[in-house]
Each structure stands twice: as C-alpha cells, then as structure tokens.
Amino acid sequence: MPNRLLGNVIFFGTAAPLGLLIAAYGLKDTFAWLLTMPWIFAVMGIASCITGAIGWWLGELVIKQLKRAGKLDADI
C-alpha cells in the first residue's frame, strides 16, 4: 500500500512541473516568463503531490469498498 502512495506522489509531483518546464522551453515566446519565476515549479510540485496523495487515498477507499462488496477478487 505505501508503494502505491509513493509511486503516485512521485509521478504526479514530477510530471506537472516537468511538463511546464518542457512547455516553457518548447514554446519560448508563450511560456518564457515562467522561467523567470522558479517558485511556480515548486508550488506546482507540491500541489501535484497533494492531489496525487488524495487520489491514492480515494482509490484505496474504492478498493476497500469493492472488496467488502465481494466485487474485487484480486489481491491488491
């Protein structure tokens, strides 16, 4: 269970800031101003980690309910 949380937080925590960084470099004129504010990458990373953790928690609740209802046989 903690492995799923760690994977979720790492994936979402890095995907959003890296995507913004790639967009800033790829679309220079449109997103170049983002490179002058590095704090925005930290804020996006933290916000993505929090939403990833919330998504993990909600997913665990769904898995628990499905197991309780007998609709999930897999050992997750």
Secondary structure, 3 states (H helix, E strand, C coil): CHHHHHHHHHHHHHHHHHHHHHHHHHCHHHHHHHHHCCHHHHHHHHHHHHHHHHHHHHHHHHHHHHHHHCCCCCCC
